[in-house]
Amino acid sequence: MSVALRVIPCLDVDGGRVVKGVNFAHLRDAGDPVELAKRYVAEGADEVTFLDISASTEDRATTVDVVSTTAEEVSVPLTVGGGVRTVADVDALLRAGADKVGVNTAAIQRPELIAEIAQRFGSQVLVLSVDARRVPEGTTTGSGFEVTTHGGRRGTGIDAVSWAVQAAESGVGEILLNSMDADGTTAGFDLEMTTAVRERVSVPLIASGGAGSVEDFVAVAHCGVDAVLAASVFHYGTLTIGQVKDALAGAGFPVRR
């Protein structure tokens, strides 16, 4: 029996509200995180991802009270990320009701954090969030994709594919791969980047960034991902989770009903 392909709405939270922009800029309000999470669960979301998008930039921890309230209201797994720097941060979020915790900037700054979290809580709770972009003209990385930090605002020069491989070897249980070039554009997922990572890592891979139509979800599913994640198309009513699952099922991918 094949494992069902998961469909995950993402709540990018800033100041206690869900927001969404294009390439992480020009943010506009999309609603209350608790109410949106409840709606998505009712629509058939397999999980909900909650990202405090300004926590790292503002050098603060994730807003735990919003996480706690959201966790109380949703019956599916909740992944929380943003501003996670230490094992203690992970402990606090798990106690607040998170099922999985995402790390990004802090793991780049101190890669041993991945092993510390995995050893303490198990790989199954740890998601590496990789905000990657195509490298600018005149610079090179092995794959042509570079890891960014601080909501895509800072380049690192770190090759995105190599970083995914290193993190998988260090103990992350899952990788959330977000294309910063495609993010919020609704022009489609970055299939080339997704395939490049899929070919090198065996841990579950979540594709993110660029969804605009049901065909986009089907296209990236063919890259071999384990889950698809989106925000704008769900927040603003372009698509429902049910429509995405119908399209995936119609293309032969197993989904949970």
TORKOL-4160 file (C-alpha; in steps of 0.2 Angstrom, whole numbers, padded with zeros to 4 digits, m for minus):
257
<pt num="1" X="0000" Y="0000" Z="0000"/>
<pt num="2" X="0007" Y="0017" Z="m0005"/>
<pt num="3" X="0009" Y="0030" Z="0008"/>
<pt num="4" X="m0003" Y="0044" Z="0005"/>
<pt num="5" X="0003" Y="0061" Z="m0002"/>
<pt num="6" X="0000" Y="0074" Z="0011"/>
<pt num="7" X="m0007" Y="0091" Z="0007"/>
<pt num="8" X="m0002" Y="0104" Z="0020"/>
<pt num="9" X="m0008" Y="0122" Z="0021"/>
<pt num="10" X="0005" Y="0134" Z="0028"/>
<pt num="11" X="0001" Y="0148" Z="0040"/>
<pt num="12" X="0015" Y="0162" Z="0039"/>
<pt num="13" X="0012" Y="0171" Z="0055"/>
<pt num="14" X="0018" Y="0189" Z="0058"/>
<pt num="15" X="0012" Y="0199" Z="0074"/>
<pt num="16" X="m0001" Y="0185" Z="0078"/>
<pt num="17" X="m0009" Y="0186" Z="0060"/>
<pt num="18" X="m0008" Y="0175" Z="0045"/>
<pt num="19" X="0001" Y="0185" Z="0031"/>
<pt num="20" X="0006" Y="0181" Z="0013"/>
<pt num="21" X="0016" Y="0191" Z="0000"/>
<pt num="22" X="0027" Y="0187" Z="m0015"/>
<pt num="23" X="0045" Y="0182" Z="m0012"/>
<pt num="24" X="0042" Y="0186" Z="0006"/>
<pt num="25" X="0039" Y="0204" Z="0003"/>
<pt num="26" X="0023" Y="0215" Z="0001"/>
<pt num="27" X="0014" Y="0205" Z="0015"/>
<pt num="28" X="m0005" Y="0207" Z="0016"/>
<pt num="29" X="m0016" Y="0200" Z="0030"/>
<pt num="30" X="m0024" Y="0183" Z="0027"/>
<pt num="31" X="m0033" Y="0181" Z="0043"/>
<pt num="32" X="m0033" Y="0173" Z="0061"/>
<pt num="33" X="m0021" Y="0158" Z="0062"/>
<pt num="34" X="m0033" Y="0148" Z="0073"/>
<pt num="35" X="m0048" Y="0151" Z="0062"/>
<pt num="36" X="m0039" Y="0147" Z="0046"/>
<pt num="37" X="m0031" Y="0131" Z="0054"/>
<pt num="38" X="m0049" Y="0125" Z="0059"/>
<pt num="39" X="m0055" Y="0128" Z="0042"/>
<pt num="40" X="m0041" Y="0119" Z="0034"/>
<pt num="41" X="m0043" Y="0104" Z="0045"/>
<pt num="42" X="m0062" Y="0104" Z="0041"/>
<pt num="43" X="m0057" Y="0104" Z="0022"/>
<pt num="44" X="m0046" Y="0089" Z="0024"/>
<pt num="45" X="m0029" Y="0095" Z="0028"/>
<pt num="46" X="m0017" Y="0081" Z="0032"/>
<pt num="47" X="m0006" Y="0093" Z="0043"/>
<pt num="48" X="m0005" Y="0111" Z="0047"/>
<pt num="49" X="0012" Y="0121" Z="0046"/>
<pt num="50" X="0014" Y="0137" Z="0057"/>
<pt num="51" X="0029" Y="0148" Z="0053"/>
<pt num="52" X="0033" Y="0163" Z="0063"/>
<pt num="53" X="0041" Y="0172" Z="0048"/>
<pt num="54" X="0048" Y="0187" Z="0058"/>
<pt num="55" X="0055" Y="0178" Z="0073"/>
<pt num="56" X="0073" Y="0175" Z="0066"/>
<pt num="57" X="0074" Y="0193" Z="0059"/>
<pt num="58" X="0068" Y="0201" Z="0075"/>
<pt num="59" X="0079" Y="0189" Z="0085"/>
<pt num="60" X="0065" Y="0182" Z="0096"/>
<pt num="61" X="0057" Y="0165" Z="0100"/>
<pt num="62" X="0041" Y="0159" Z="0091"/>
<pt num="63" X="0025" Y="0166" Z="0099"/>
<pt num="64" X="0021" Y="0151" Z="0110"/>
<pt num="65" X="0003" Y="0157" Z="0115"/>
<pt num="66" X="m0003" Y="0157" Z="0097"/>
<pt num="67" X="0004" Y="0140" Z="0094"/>
<pt num="68" X="m0004" Y="0133" Z="0110"/>
<pt num="69" X="m0021" Y="0140" Z="0105"/>
<pt num="70" X="m0019" Y="0133" Z="0087"/>
<pt num="71" X="m0014" Y="0116" Z="0094"/>
<pt num="72" X="m0029" Y="0115" Z="0105"/>
<pt num="73" X="m0041" Y="0118" Z="0090"/>
<pt num="74" X="m0033" Y="0106" Z="0077"/>
<pt num="75" X="m0034" Y="0087" Z="0076"/>
<pt num="76" X="m0020" Y="0085" Z="0063"/>
<pt num="77" X="m0001" Y="0086" Z="0066"/>
<pt num="78" X="0005" Y="0103" Z="0068"/>
<pt num="79" X="0022" Y="0108" Z="0063"/>
<pt num="80" X="0029" Y="0125" Z="0070"/>
<pt num="81" X="0045" Y="0135" Z="0065"/>
<pt num="82" X="0052" Y="0152" Z="0066"/>
<pt num="83" X="0065" Y="0158" Z="0079"/>
<pt num="84" X="0070" Y="0140" Z="0085"/>
<pt num="85" X="0088" Y="0141" Z="0091"/>
<pt num="86" X="0090" Y="0128" Z="0105"/>
<pt num="87" X="0084" Y="0112" Z="0112"/>
<pt num="88" X="0075" Y="0122" Z="0125"/>
<pt num="89" X="0065" Y="0131" Z="0111"/>
<pt num="90" X="0060" Y="0114" Z="0104"/>
<pt num="91" X="0055" Y="0108" Z="0121"/>
<pt num="92" X="0044" Y="0123" Z="0124"/>
<pt num="93" X="0035" Y="0121" Z="0107"/>
<pt num="94" X="0032" Y="0103" Z="0109"/>
<pt num="95" X="0025" Y="0106" Z="0127"/>
<pt num="96" X="0014" Y="0120" Z="0119"/>
<pt num="97" X="0006" Y="0107" Z="0107"/>
<pt num="98" X="0017" Y="0106" Z="0092"/>
<pt num="99" X="0020" Y="0089" Z="0084"/>
<pt num="100" X="0035" Y="0093" Z="0074"/>
<pt num="101" X="0047" Y="0108" Z="0075"/>
<pt num="102" X="0055" Y="0117" Z="0060"/>
<pt num="103" X="0073" Y="0124" Z="0061"/>
<pt num="104" X="0081" Y="0135" Z="0048"/>
<pt num="105" X="0093" Y="0149" Z="0052"/>
<pt num="106" X="0099" Y="0143" Z="0068"/>
<pt num="107" X="0104" Y="0126" Z="0060"/>
<pt num="108" X="0114" Y="0135" Z="0047"/>
<pt num="109" X="0123" Y="0145" Z="0060"/>
<pt num="110" X="0126" Y="0130" Z="0071"/>
<pt num="111" X="0124" Y="0114" Z="0061"/>
<pt num="112" X="0126" Y="0103" Z="0077"/>
<pt num="113" X="0109" Y="0109" Z="0083"/>
<pt num="114" X="0101" Y="0096" Z="0071"/>
<pt num="115" X="0110" Y="0081" Z="0080"/>
<pt num="116" X="0106" Y="0089" Z="0097"/>
<pt num="117" X="0087" Y="0090" Z="0094"/>
<pt num="118" X="0086" Y="0073" Z="0085"/>
<pt num="119" X="0095" Y="0064" Z="0099"/>
<pt num="120" X="0084" Y="0073" Z="0113"/>
<pt num="121" X="0067" Y="0071" Z="0104"/>
<pt num="122" X="0069" Y="0059" Z="0090"/>
<pt num="123" X="0071" Y="0063" Z="0071"/>
<pt num="124" X="0052" Y="0062" Z="0069"/>
<pt num="125" X="0049" Y="0079" Z="0077"/>
<pt num="126" X="0062" Y="0088" Z="0067"/>
<pt num="127" X="0059" Y="0097" Z="0051"/>
<pt num="128" X="0073" Y="0106" Z="0042"/>
<pt num="129" X="0066" Y="0121" Z="0032"/>
<pt num="130" X="0077" Y="0126" Z="0017"/>
<pt num="131" X="0073" Y="0142" Z="0009"/>
<pt num="132" X="0083" Y="0141" Z="m0007"/>
<pt num="133" X="0085" Y="0151" Z="m0023"/>
<pt num="134" X="0094" Y="0150" Z="m0039"/>
<pt num="135" X="0111" Y="0158" Z="m0037"/>
<pt num="136" X="0114" Y="0175" Z="m0044"/>
<pt num="137" X="0123" Y="0177" Z="m0060"/>
<pt num="138" X="0142" Y="0177" Z="m0057"/>
<pt num="139" X="0141" Y="0165" Z="m0042"/>
<pt num="140" X="0142" Y="0147" Z="m0041"/>
<pt num="141" X="0137" Y="0132" Z="m0030"/>
<pt num="142" X="0137" Y="0114" Z="m0035"/>
<pt num="143" X="0119" Y="0113" Z="m0039"/>
<pt num="144" X="0115" Y="0130" Z="m0044"/>
<pt num="145" X="0104" Y="0133" Z="m0029"/>
<pt num="146" X="0109" Y="0142" Z="m0013"/>
<pt num="147" X="0102" Y="0142" Z="0005"/>
<pt num="148" X="0095" Y="0159" Z="0011"/>
<pt num="149" X="0091" Y="0165" Z="0029"/>
<pt num="150" X="0081" Y="0178" Z="0037"/>
<pt num="151" X="0065" Y="0175" Z="0027"/>
<pt num="152" X="0075" Y="0174" Z="0011"/>
<pt num="153" X="0083" Y="0191" Z="0014"/>
<pt num="154" X="0101" Y="0185" Z="0016"/>
<pt num="155" X="0111" Y="0173" Z="0004"/>
<pt num="156" X="0123" Y="0161" Z="0013"/>
<pt num="157" X="0133" Y="0154" Z="m0002"/>
<pt num="158" X="0129" Y="0136" Z="0005"/>
<pt num="159" X="0124" Y="0124" Z="m0009"/>
<pt num="160" X="0105" Y="0119" Z="m0005"/>
<pt num="161" X="0107" Y="0101" Z="m0011"/>
<pt num="162" X="0122" Y="0098" Z="m0001"/>
<pt num="163" X="0115" Y="0106" Z="0014"/>
<pt num="164" X="0099" Y="0095" Z="0013"/>
<pt num="165" X="0111" Y="0079" Z="0012"/>
<pt num="166" X="0121" Y="0085" Z="0027"/>
<pt num="167" X="0105" Y="0088" Z="0037"/>
<pt num="168" X="0097" Y="0071" Z="0033"/>
<pt num="169" X="0113" Y="0063" Z="0038"/>
<pt num="170" X="0113" Y="0073" Z="0054"/>
<pt num="171" X="0096" Y="0067" Z="0059"/>
<pt num="172" X="0082" Y="0078" Z="0052"/>
<pt num="173" X="0066" Y="0068" Z="0050"/>
<pt num="174" X="0059" Y="0078" Z="0035"/>
<pt num="175" X="0064" Y="0093" Z="0024"/>
<pt num="176" X="0053" Y="0107" Z="0019"/>
<pt num="177" X="0060" Y="0114" Z="0003"/>
<pt num="178" X="0054" Y="0131" Z="m0001"/>
<pt num="179" X="0058" Y="0140" Z="m0017"/>
<pt num="180" X="0061" Y="0158" Z="m0013"/>
<pt num="181" X="0061" Y="0163" Z="m0032"/>
<pt num="182" X="0043" Y="0155" Z="m0034"/>
<pt num="183" X="0036" Y="0159" Z="m0017"/>
<pt num="184" X="0020" Y="0168" Z="m0018"/>
<pt num="185" X="0021" Y="0170" Z="m0037"/>
<pt num="186" X="0008" Y="0156" Z="m0041"/>
<pt num="187" X="0018" Y="0152" Z="m0056"/>
<pt num="188" X="0022" Y="0134" Z="m0051"/>
<pt num="189" X="0034" Y="0125" Z="m0040"/>
<pt num="190" X="0053" Y="0124" Z="m0044"/>
<pt num="191" X="0053" Y="0107" Z="m0052"/>
<pt num="192" X="0072" Y="0107" Z="m0056"/>
<pt num="193" X="0077" Y="0111" Z="m0038"/>
<pt num="194" X="0064" Y="0099" Z="m0030"/>
<pt num="195" X="0071" Y="0085" Z="m0041"/>
<pt num="196" X="0089" Y="0089" Z="m0037"/>
<pt num="197" X="0085" Y="0087" Z="m0019"/>
<pt num="198" X="0074" Y="0072" Z="m0021"/>
<pt num="199" X="0088" Y="0063" Z="m0030"/>
<pt num="200" X="0100" Y="0065" Z="m0016"/>
<pt num="201" X="0090" Y="0063" Z="0000"/>
<pt num="202" X="0078" Y="0049" Z="0006"/>
<pt num="203" X="0070" Y="0057" Z="0021"/>
<pt num="204" X="0052" Y="0064" Z="0017"/>
<pt num="205" X="0052" Y="0079" Z="0006"/>
<pt num="206" X="0039" Y="0093" Z="0006"/>
<pt num="207" X="0038" Y="0104" Z="m0009"/>
<pt num="208" X="0034" Y="0123" Z="m0006"/>
<pt num="209" X="0033" Y="0139" Z="m0015"/>
<pt num="210" X="0024" Y="0144" Z="m0031"/>
<pt num="211" X="0008" Y="0134" Z="m0031"/>
<pt num="212" X="m0005" Y="0142" Z="m0042"/>
<pt num="213" X="m0016" Y="0128" Z="m0050"/>
<pt num="214" X="m0020" Y="0110" Z="m0047"/>
<pt num="215" X="m0009" Y="0106" Z="m0061"/>
<pt num="216" X="0006" Y="0113" Z="m0052"/>
<pt num="217" X="0003" Y="0101" Z="m0037"/>
<pt num="218" X="0002" Y="0086" Z="m0049"/>
<pt num="219" X="0018" Y="0092" Z="m0058"/>
<pt num="220" X="0028" Y="0093" Z="m0042"/>
<pt num="221" X="0021" Y="0076" Z="m0036"/>
<pt num="222" X="0029" Y="0068" Z="m0051"/>
<pt num="223" X="0046" Y="0074" Z="m0043"/>
<pt num="224" X="0043" Y="0061" Z="m0030"/>
<pt num="225" X="0039" Y="0072" Z="m0015"/>
<pt num="226" X="0030" Y="0065" Z="0000"/>
<pt num="227" X="0020" Y="0081" Z="0003"/>
<pt num="228" X="0014" Y="0097" Z="m0005"/>
<pt num="229" X="0013" Y="0113" Z="0004"/>
<pt num="230" X="0005" Y="0130" Z="m0001"/>
<pt num="231" X="m0002" Y="0146" Z="0007"/>
<pt num="232" X="m0009" Y="0159" Z="m0005"/>
<pt num="233" X="m0020" Y="0148" Z="m0015"/>
<pt num="234" X="m0028" Y="0142" Z="0000"/>
<pt num="235" X="m0029" Y="0158" Z="0010"/>
<pt num="236" X="m0037" Y="0168" Z="m0004"/>
<pt num="237" X="m0049" Y="0154" Z="m0010"/>
<pt num="238" X="m0041" Y="0151" Z="m0026"/>
<pt num="239" X="m0041" Y="0132" Z="m0022"/>
<pt num="240" X="m0048" Y="0121" Z="m0009"/>
<pt num="241" X="m0038" Y="0106" Z="m0001"/>
<pt num="242" X="m0052" Y="0095" Z="m0008"/>
<pt num="243" X="m0048" Y="0101" Z="m0026"/>
<pt num="244" X="m0030" Y="0098" Z="m0024"/>
<pt num="245" X="m0033" Y="0080" Z="m0018"/>
<pt num="246" X="m0045" Y="0077" Z="m0032"/>
<pt num="247" X="m0032" Y="0082" Z="m0044"/>
<pt num="248" X="m0019" Y="0071" Z="m0036"/>
<pt num="249" X="m0030" Y="0056" Z="m0035"/>
<pt num="250" X="m0035" Y="0059" Z="m0053"/>
<pt num="251" X="m0017" Y="0058" Z="m0058"/>
<pt num="252" X="m0014" Y="0042" Z="m0048"/>
<pt num="253" X="m0007" Y="0048" Z="m0032"/>
<pt num="254" X="m0014" Y="0040" Z="m0016"/>
<pt num="255" X="m0022" Y="0054" Z="m0004"/>
<pt num="256" X="m0031" Y="0053" Z="0012"/>
<pt num="257" X="m0050" Y="0057" Z="0011"/>
